[in-house]
Amino acid sequence: MTYAYHILSRNEHHRASSLDIDINDEFKALLYAELMGESLQKSLDNATLAKLQCFASDHAQNIFVLRNVPLSFGLLETPSTEDIAFSHISRNVLFTLGLFSIIGKQGFAYEQENNARLVRHVTPKHGSLLKGTSHGSYHLGWHSEHPVFSIPGTEEVSRNDSPYAPEIIALTGVYNYEDIPTLIIETKALLDKAQAEHGSWLINALQKNHYDVPPGASLSNVEVRRSCPLLSISNEGHFKLRYSDAIVGTSDQARKALSALRQTLREEEDKLKIVVNLQHCDLLLFKNNTTLHKRSDFDANFATGMSRWLMRIFASNPKLI
């Protein structure tokens, strides 16, 4: 399985880096996002912009990697205890927010997660290594981001008053000397395979409101479990899936459907998975709910100060934030 990617030319990288704005907090970065998007449209080549727009508009394209993106610092140590000053990451954050603006999306943070910060540093942290979050180094299973929240672009948005799950996830590679990839499965491929193996009843069963969805480990002050479908249909008629290992069925049919889906996921994982091994200055954009992602376990490289370090930002339609 493959994914779309594009490499910024040396001139594009230089022009994008020169757009750096001297800001020291995330709120100001969000205010400058639209301006940055306008500047990037003048600085990036037409081929780059066309591939970015294709990712945004093509429902069949769920993954896009942009290489040689600007970063705003030299060789800093991976933050293993506290986060680093925003001034050290402002260039890349502005670049990412500018790309979001070009495709009509906006970066945002959840009050219930990551101390309401826009940027989450996906790094192993002391005291969290065995936790099932992005701050651990333990195996992190297949999941969509924040399945307890409503899936955007579906009827769930109008039926429920919960926050919306993010539409797009951005991950920027800072260090990955351990060569630990981000593994992604497109949900359409998974559902097609599951339906072929188990029958069309499975798709109908996954759309029933018979699944108990708990909040993820990274969410704080969210104790409400939701009873909702795993599969919803978007306003354009495409399937969107919420998933985590913690979800359970609340009826016999739901438990049977969930077991069948997990069986397909286990048996077909090696054939369906897309391996994205992010390195320094790589930016991965992928769509939530039309993909699942996971990470294998690894040994945190604390001794060198250069453990695996990705920077994550969520984005959605501004009307949904």
Summary of the structure (lengths in Angstrom):
residues: 321
radius of gyration: 19.3
end to end distance: 32.6
largest distance: 58.9
contacts: 1038
relative contact order: 0.21
helix: 32%
strand: 23%
